[in-house]
Amino acid sequence: MKRQQTHSRFVRLLAFALFGIAAGAAEASSPPNILLIFTDDQAYDTVHALSGIKIETPNLDRLARRSTTFSRAYNMGAWHGAVCVASRTMLNTGRFLWYAHQDESRLGSKYIAANRLWPQQLSQAGYQTFFTGKWHVKCKPDQVFQTQQVHHVRPGMPGTVEKSYDRPPAEGEDPWSPYDRSLGGYWQGGRHWSEVVADDAENYFRDAAQSDDPFFMYVAFNAPHDPRQSPKEFVDRYPVDQVSVPKSFLPEYPFNQAMGAGRTLRDERLAPFPRTKHAVQTHLAEYYAIITHLDVQVGRILDALQQSGRADNTYVFFTSDHGLACGRHGLLGKQSMFDHSVRVPLMLSGPGIPAGKTIDAPVYLQDIMPTSLELAGAEISDQVQFRSLLPLVRGERKTSYDAIYGAYMNRQRMVTVGHWKLILYPTIGKVLLFDLKNDSEEMHNLADRPEHQERVGRLFVELRNLQQATGDTLDLSESFPEGK
């Protein structure tokens, strides 16, 4: 153990030297603190400073100004409809999608017993570990975080009621209200769950101010996952008739059943079929409202960090587990390979991290895990397949991944290389090709055009290579015998 601690201390010294941290920002003998602020279902373009859309996120905007932002951060996919489970399992194991799926049932024997889950690795490096909010990994958080610092463990989503589905009606009064506290959900327990998460973080910072030990905080909001509930004052900021309808609006996505996101999928049942513009505006208004309410809680956390006196030596990661359609392409959920569902906001701030910088190189949100281990001077084991963001931040590399892989069950496969994206629906042999540079909303399928056949073939080959790298055993040859 002593040898490991000596090695960790050496790595910390080297990391501090490489970053050129200013004197007084952090002492070599004082390892940096790490704070993860993690949201649920938050699409990449729902921070005003990063997208310019009409949404109020002043606290996330100030975090963006002091951060390096990764504008193309992806979730790799999921093995069932609860996409967050796969995302969070990958994050905590450091394993690519299908390897994480294989290991999910063996977390206790393979990871916990060997102290290999993310919080355990930081604990081994001398960190106090803290958790509050949504976990949704196939083990208990008090098995991997310090037990006395585990607070308000929440399920995958707040409880909901049947009247929150298939709404708003085409005629008559909407039976559901996001600020009706009698409907439970985020209001269960008497205080909005997002506010409880911020309460827990504030309380911890008061304790952290009295300690010299480095901390790792995993602060996980359920918001803005449905039921999208927030106080009336936030809902009132977004009049339904003033919310813009997405350019990619459709009454119904023609391949929804084939892609595994049909009418019976829970997420898709939230709004009536066929979709109407009014229904999409209603759901978007409530989505924006709960994000703005969430933003206030993020502000409380950032303020409490500053008041603790530990901010100058703390790295802050902000991201979400995946995105959300919320009316785009006729879809409501996150079970798709469109950017609105696989891309997330990702920001990193802290000592030596350039403020206001944007990195366009594609990354995975799960790269946060090895990044934090490198910052902490902790050993990164061979099991970790995701890659640290720090070489990109330092300018040592222009890219971490030449191509981005995506998958949803056996229903969808995706590869993105540069600004070209290939999506496959294997059960019907459907091929989609999008030019993200000129068609960011992914509205114009170019796959059948003769001038793009060679490109489709090259992307298909790249996808097959990534299947091997990610442990994907799905045979595409039967559905796409011509390799496209």
TORLUMMAR-163369 format. One line per field, with one value per residue (C-alpha): residue number from 1; y, x, z. Coordinates in Angstrom, 2 decimals. Layout:
BEGIN
n NUM,...
north Y,...
east X,...
up Z,...
This chain:
BEGIN
n 1,2,3,4,5,6,7,8,9,10,11,12,13,14,15,16,17,18,19,20,21,22,23,24,25,26,27,28,29,30,31,32,33,34,35,36,37,38,39,40,41,42,43,44,45,46,47,48,49,50,51,52,53,54,55,56,57,58,59,60,61,62,63,64,65,66,67,68,69,70,71,72,73,74,75,76,77,78,79,80,81,82,83,84,85,86,87,88,89,90,91,92,93,94,95,96,97,98,99,100,101,102,103,104,105,106,107,108,109,110,111,112,113,114,115,116,117,118,119,120,121,122,123,124,125,126,127,128,129,130,131,132,133,134,135,136,137,138,139,140,141,142,143,144,145,146,147,148,149,150,151,152,153,154,155,156,157,158,159,160,161,162,163,164,165,166,167,168,169,170,171,172,173,174,175,176,177,178,179,180,181,182,183,184,185,186,187,188,189,190,191,192,193,194,195,196,197,198,199,200,201,202,203,204,205,206,207,208,209,210,211,212,213,214,215,216,217,218,219,220,221,222,223,224,225,226,227,228,229,230,231,232,233,234,235,236,237,238,239,240,241,242,243,244,245,246,247,248,249,250,251,252,253,254,255,256,257,258,259,260,261,262,263,264,265,266,267,268,269,270,271,272,273,274,275,276,277,278,279,280,281,282,283,284,285,286,287,288,289,290,291,292,293,294,295,296,297,298,299,300,301,302,303,304,305,306,307,308,309,310,311,312,313,314,315,316,317,318,319,320,321,322,323,324,325,326,327,328,329,330,331,332,333,334,335,336,337,338,339,340,341,342,343,344,345,346,347,348,349,350,351,352,353,354,355,356,357,358,359,360,361,362,363,364,365,366,367,368,369,370,371,372,373,374,375,376,377,378,379,380,381,382,383,384,385,386,387,388,389,390,391,392,393,394,395,396,397,398,399,400,401,402,403,404,405,406,407,408,409,410,411,412,413,414,415,416,417,418,419,420,421,422,423,424,425,426,427,428,429,430,431,432,433,434,435,436,437,438,439,440,441,442,443,444,445,446,447,448,449,450,451,452,453,454,455,456,457,458,459,460,461,462,463,464,465,466,467,468,469,470,471,472,473,474,475,476,477,478,479,480,481,482,483,484
north 0.00,2.42,1.82,2.55,5.80,6.89,6.18,8.13,11.09,11.08,11.01,13.95,15.96,15.18,16.11,19.43,20.17,19.39,21.69,24.55,25.29,28.78,29.17,29.13,27.33,23.93,22.63,19.48,17.97,18.78,16.52,18.23,17.74,16.34,17.30,15.61,17.32,14.75,15.27,12.89,13.21,16.56,17.07,18.69,21.91,22.80,25.15,28.68,29.60,26.52,26.69,30.09,28.63,30.47,28.74,30.34,28.66,31.49,29.23,26.67,29.63,30.90,27.39,27.28,30.59,29.18,25.74,23.90,22.55,19.37,20.13,16.58,14.37,11.12,8.28,4.97,3.52,1.00,-2.63,-1.86,1.04,2.47,4.05,5.61,2.18,1.46,4.98,4.91,1.38,2.39,5.49,3.58,0.60,2.46,-0.27,0.06,-0.72,-4.45,-5.25,-3.25,-5.24,-8.51,-7.28,-5.77,-8.94,-9.44,-6.03,-7.50,-10.24,-8.66,-5.00,-4.28,-7.10,-5.89,-2.16,-1.44,0.74,4.43,5.72,2.85,3.68,7.27,6.08,3.89,7.05,8.75,10.53,11.06,9.91,11.44,10.52,11.95,11.40,8.98,5.93,3.30,0.92,-2.75,-2.46,-0.28,3.03,2.42,-0.56,1.75,5.16,5.84,4.74,7.82,10.02,8.39,10.49,10.30,7.46,7.83,5.33,5.55,8.06,9.69,7.96,9.09,8.67,7.53,11.03,12.17,10.07,10.64,14.36,17.10,16.12,17.62,19.10,19.85,20.51,18.85,16.48,16.83,19.80,19.98,22.02,19.97,18.59,16.07,14.06,12.99,12.40,15.03,16.39,13.11,13.80,17.44,19.06,18.93,16.26,18.64,20.94,18.01,17.15,20.72,20.63,17.52,19.07,22.29,20.31,18.34,21.48,22.80,19.64,19.71,23.22,21.80,19.02,18.87,15.54,15.60,14.78,13.16,14.25,12.41,14.76,13.13,14.84,12.97,16.14,16.79,13.22,12.96,13.53,17.00,18.82,22.19,25.09,27.22,30.23,28.24,26.81,30.33,31.43,29.28,30.05,27.07,29.09,30.87,27.71,26.98,23.71,21.71,21.83,18.03,17.84,14.88,13.55,10.13,8.69,6.16,3.65,3.96,0.35,-1.09,0.96,-0.20,3.08,2.34,3.45,1.11,2.23,4.02,7.21,7.47,7.16,10.58,12.42,11.38,9.89,11.41,14.13,17.65,20.82,21.93,18.69,19.05,22.69,21.62,18.97,21.25,24.05,21.69,20.35,23.85,24.76,21.83,22.55,26.17,24.99,22.54,25.41,27.25,24.21,24.00,27.63,26.80,24.02,26.23,28.97,26.51,25.21,28.74,29.48,26.31,27.70,24.59,25.92,26.86,23.25,21.58,20.19,20.40,18.08,18.75,16.35,14.21,10.49,10.92,13.34,13.38,13.83,15.68,16.11,15.90,13.36,12.52,10.96,11.76,9.50,8.83,5.44,6.61,7.32,10.88,13.55,14.86,11.54,10.46,13.82,15.60,18.79,18.20,20.86,20.70,23.50,23.66,24.50,24.84,24.13,26.86,28.95,29.57,27.06,24.64,21.34,19.88,16.50,13.71,12.12,9.94,11.30,8.26,9.68,11.63,8.53,8.09,11.87,12.15,9.25,10.96,14.24,12.41,10.61,7.31,4.26,3.66,-0.09,-2.00,-2.67,1.00,1.39,5.01,7.65,10.67,14.07,15.69,15.10,17.04,19.81,20.07,20.10,16.92,15.23,16.52,13.61,10.66,8.65,8.56,7.36,7.27,4.10,3.86,1.04,0.39,-3.25,-5.22,-2.53,0.24,0.70,3.95,5.22,8.85,9.80,13.50,15.11,11.96,9.68,6.23,4.73,1.17,-0.43,-4.11,-5.63,-3.99,-3.50,0.29,2.57,6.27,8.66,12.23,15.10,16.70,19.73,20.78,18.99,19.23,18.28,15.00,15.53,14.51,10.89,10.65,6.89,6.09,8.70,7.18,9.72,8.55,4.78,4.60,6.64,4.37,1.38,2.94,3.84,0.33,-1.08,1.37,0.24,-3.40,-2.54,-0.72,-3.68,-5.72,-2.98,-2.58,-6.27,-6.07,-9.55,-8.56,-10.05,-7.41,-9.53,-11.00,-7.65,-5.92,-8.60,-6.03,-4.39,-1.40
east 0.00,2.80,4.41,1.06,0.63,4.18,3.40,0.13,1.91,4.48,1.73,0.00,3.21,3.69,0.09,0.37,3.63,2.11,-0.85,1.33,-1.04,-0.47,1.12,-1.51,-4.09,-3.03,-0.10,1.64,0.93,-2.78,-4.52,-7.33,-10.97,-13.36,-17.01,-19.33,-22.66,-24.69,-28.15,-30.59,-32.11,-30.46,-29.81,-26.58,-28.25,-30.19,-27.60,-28.15,-24.45,-23.70,-26.60,-28.27,-31.77,-34.36,-33.79,-32.72,-29.59,-27.55,-25.62,-24.71,-23.77,-21.30,-19.91,-19.46,-17.55,-15.04,-14.82,-13.46,-16.49,-16.51,-19.08,-19.32,-19.73,-21.62,-23.21,-22.38,-25.88,-27.88,-28.92,-32.54,-34.99,-33.57,-30.64,-29.39,-28.51,-26.02,-24.63,-24.02,-22.65,-20.13,-19.23,-18.54,-16.74,-14.91,-15.95,-17.33,-21.02,-21.18,-18.33,-20.17,-23.31,-21.42,-20.06,-23.31,-24.43,-20.94,-20.38,-20.29,-17.79,-15.75,-15.63,-16.73,-14.72,-11.65,-12.28,-12.46,-15.57,-14.89,-15.63,-13.66,-10.61,-10.69,-11.20,-8.12,-6.24,-7.15,-10.37,-13.47,-16.35,-19.83,-23.03,-26.50,-29.37,-29.87,-27.61,-29.29,-26.34,-26.75,-25.25,-25.93,-24.07,-23.14,-21.12,-18.84,-19.06,-18.24,-21.42,-21.86,-21.69,-24.50,-27.67,-31.16,-30.58,-33.19,-34.62,-34.33,-37.17,-39.59,-42.92,-45.57,-49.29,-51.26,-52.61,-49.05,-49.23,-50.96,-51.16,-52.06,-55.44,-56.50,-59.55,-60.49,-58.43,-55.07,-55.49,-51.86,-49.93,-46.17,-46.63,-49.47,-47.71,-50.48,-49.25,-46.07,-43.06,-40.42,-42.68,-42.70,-41.35,-42.48,-39.45,-38.53,-35.90,-33.56,-33.62,-32.84,-29.77,-28.52,-29.27,-27.11,-24.25,-24.39,-24.29,-21.29,-19.39,-19.80,-18.10,-15.46,-14.45,-13.26,-11.17,-7.95,-8.77,-9.52,-13.10,-14.96,-18.59,-21.03,-24.03,-26.71,-29.99,-33.02,-33.99,-34.90,-36.25,-40.04,-42.35,-41.00,-42.24,-41.14,-42.64,-45.24,-42.92,-40.60,-43.38,-44.76,-41.47,-42.22,-45.66,-46.54,-47.51,-44.13,-42.01,-40.47,-41.41,-38.31,-37.38,-37.41,-40.99,-42.95,-46.41,-44.77,-41.38,-41.90,-39.37,-40.20,-41.35,-38.36,-35.89,-37.39,-39.11,-42.69,-46.00,-45.90,-42.50,-43.02,-41.22,-43.20,-46.53,-46.07,-47.69,-50.58,-50.20,-50.01,-47.90,-49.25,-47.22,-49.14,-48.29,-44.61,-44.64,-46.23,-43.62,-40.76,-42.07,-42.08,-38.64,-37.18,-38.89,-37.40,-33.98,-34.18,-35.20,-32.28,-30.00,-30.87,-29.79,-26.52,-25.95,-26.44,-23.85,-21.30,-21.82,-21.42,-18.21,-16.86,-17.86,-16.16,-12.75,-12.02,-12.99,-9.49,-8.39,-11.52,-12.21,-15.87,-17.36,-20.86,-22.67,-25.78,-26.21,-27.79,-29.99,-33.68,-35.81,-38.70,-40.58,-37.84,-38.33,-41.74,-40.04,-40.26,-37.60,-33.88,-33.86,-32.40,-29.08,-29.99,-27.76,-30.55,-30.49,-26.84,-25.11,-24.85,-23.35,-19.90,-17.91,-14.73,-13.36,-10.58,-6.93,-5.10,-8.19,-8.63,-11.76,-14.18,-12.50,-14.40,-12.99,-14.80,-13.04,-15.57,-15.46,-17.63,-19.12,-17.67,-14.19,-14.81,-13.92,-10.27,-9.87,-10.70,-8.40,-5.54,-6.23,-6.26,-3.02,-4.85,-3.84,-5.90,-6.28,-6.16,-9.91,-10.68,-11.41,-12.52,-9.80,-8.74,-9.74,-6.55,-4.38,-7.02,-7.10,-3.31,-3.19,-1.13,-3.70,-6.24,-8.59,-9.16,-11.41,-11.33,-14.93,-17.86,-19.90,-23.53,-26.01,-29.45,-30.29,-30.31,-32.47,-30.00,-26.34,-24.53,-21.10,-20.03,-16.81,-16.12,-19.42,-20.88,-23.21,-24.45,-27.47,-28.70,-32.01,-31.06,-34.54,-35.70,-32.39,-32.80,-29.80,-29.64,-26.80,-26.61,-24.26,-24.12,-22.26,-25.04,-27.94,-27.47,-31.11,-30.64,-33.62,-32.26,-31.30,-28.59,-28.05,-29.82,-28.06,-25.56,-22.86,-22.80,-22.66,-18.90,-19.12,-21.85,-19.62,-16.63,-18.72,-20.13,-16.59,-15.74,-18.82,-17.80,-14.39,-15.99,-18.25,-15.14,-13.65,-16.82,-17.72,-20.70,-21.63,-24.64,-24.23,-25.18,-24.44,-27.94,-29.71,-27.14,-25.73,-24.17,-22.34,-24.67
up 0.00,0.86,-2.55,-4.24,-2.27,-3.22,-6.88,-6.66,-5.11,-7.92,-10.56,-8.87,-8.89,-12.58,-13.38,-11.57,-13.40,-16.80,-16.16,-14.91,-12.06,-10.71,-7.31,-4.62,-6.77,-5.47,-3.53,-4.75,-1.33,-1.69,-4.22,-6.15,-5.28,-7.89,-8.24,-10.74,-11.37,-13.28,-14.79,-16.47,-19.97,-20.73,-24.44,-25.59,-26.72,-23.54,-22.05,-23.32,-23.47,-25.57,-28.02,-27.90,-27.60,-25.53,-22.23,-18.95,-17.56,-15.99,-13.63,-16.26,-18.46,-15.86,-15.49,-19.28,-19.21,-16.73,-18.37,-21.34,-23.18,-25.24,-27.91,-29.28,-26.23,-26.77,-24.87,-26.52,-26.23,-24.23,-23.97,-22.98,-22.80,-19.57,-21.39,-18.16,-16.72,-19.50,-19.42,-15.67,-15.69,-18.35,-16.35,-13.15,-14.69,-17.46,-19.88,-23.42,-23.95,-24.49,-22.12,-19.44,-20.23,-19.76,-16.43,-15.12,-13.35,-11.87,-10.32,-6.83,-7.53,-10.30,-9.33,-5.78,-4.23,-6.12,-5.42,-9.14,-9.45,-9.98,-6.44,-4.94,-7.03,-5.78,-2.22,-2.61,-3.66,-0.37,-1.33,0.77,-1.45,-1.36,-3.17,-3.46,-5.90,-8.77,-8.91,-11.16,-11.26,-10.37,-6.88,-3.85,-3.63,0.01,-1.25,-3.23,-1.54,2.09,3.83,6.02,2.90,0.91,0.92,-0.57,-3.02,-5.74,-8.25,-12.01,-12.18,-9.76,-9.38,-11.82,-12.43,-15.45,-16.10,-16.94,-20.12,-23.46,-22.91,-23.54,-25.02,-28.34,-26.63,-23.04,-19.95,-19.39,-16.41,-15.31,-13.95,-13.37,-10.20,-8.65,-5.56,-4.92,-7.91,-6.12,-8.35,-7.65,-4.91,-2.94,0.54,0.52,-1.14,-4.82,-5.36,-7.19,-4.18,-1.88,-3.97,-3.62,0.12,0.50,-1.46,0.57,3.81,2.63,1.65,5.17,6.44,3.68,4.69,8.00,6.43,4.46,2.83,-0.91,-1.85,-4.73,-4.97,-7.22,-7.30,-9.46,-10.28,-11.62,-13.47,-16.21,-16.55,-16.66,-14.91,-15.67,-12.56,-11.27,-9.30,-11.08,-11.27,-13.53,-15.69,-16.16,-17.74,-20.78,-22.25,-24.42,-27.46,-27.42,-27.48,-30.87,-32.55,-33.59,-37.26,-37.29,-35.98,-37.32,-36.39,-36.07,-36.92,-39.73,-38.37,-34.68,-34.30,-36.15,-34.10,-30.79,-29.93,-30.95,-29.57,-26.57,-25.27,-21.96,-23.00,-26.22,-24.42,-22.83,-25.76,-28.02,-31.49,-33.99,-32.40,-32.64,-32.53,-29.45,-27.62,-28.47,-27.34,-24.04,-23.33,-24.37,-22.12,-19.13,-20.13,-20.23,-16.95,-15.00,-16.52,-15.37,-11.91,-12.02,-13.02,-9.80,-7.79,-9.75,-8.82,-5.15,-5.42,-7.18,-4.58,-1.71,-3.25,-3.42,0.16,1.38,0.42,-1.66,-5.11,-6.26,-5.94,-7.32,-10.76,-11.73,-14.34,-15.65,-17.95,-18.42,-18.96,-22.41,-24.32,-25.19,-28.31,-26.64,-29.91,-32.50,-35.31,-33.84,-30.82,-27.10,-25.54,-25.77,-27.46,-30.76,-32.44,-33.40,-31.89,-29.68,-27.85,-27.92,-27.38,-24.03,-22.61,-21.14,-19.30,-17.24,-15.08,-12.52,-11.96,-15.26,-17.38,-20.04,-19.47,-22.32,-24.60,-26.86,-28.05,-31.05,-31.05,-30.45,-27.00,-24.81,-21.60,-19.80,-20.51,-17.31,-15.31,-16.46,-16.58,-12.88,-12.03,-13.86,-12.06,-8.72,-9.45,-9.08,-11.03,-14.19,-14.52,-17.78,-17.52,-18.27,-21.98,-22.10,-22.44,-20.43,-21.77,-20.51,-23.62,-25.58,-22.99,-23.01,-26.80,-26.93,-29.16,-31.65,-31.16,-28.85,-31.16,-34.95,-34.99,-32.55,-32.08,-30.98,-30.42,-29.00,-28.24,-31.52,-33.14,-34.00,-34.86,-35.55,-36.54,-36.86,-38.63,-39.00,-39.95,-41.51,-39.59,-40.62,-38.81,-39.38,-38.39,-38.68,-38.28,-41.52,-43.32,-43.31,-43.90,-43.04,-43.89,-42.61,-43.32,-39.88,-41.15,-43.49,-41.83,-38.07,-37.44,-39.35,-41.61,-45.02,-45.57,-48.25,-48.12,-51.38,-53.49,-55.97,-55.16,-51.52,-52.02,-51.58,-48.37,-47.00,-47.68,-45.91,-42.87,-42.75,-42.63,-39.83,-37.92,-38.23,-36.81,-33.89,-33.21,-32.45,-30.26,-28.19,-27.76,-30.11,-31.38,-33.52,-37.02,-39.57,-42.64,-42.92,-42.74,-44.93,-47.25,-49.54,-46.67,-46.48
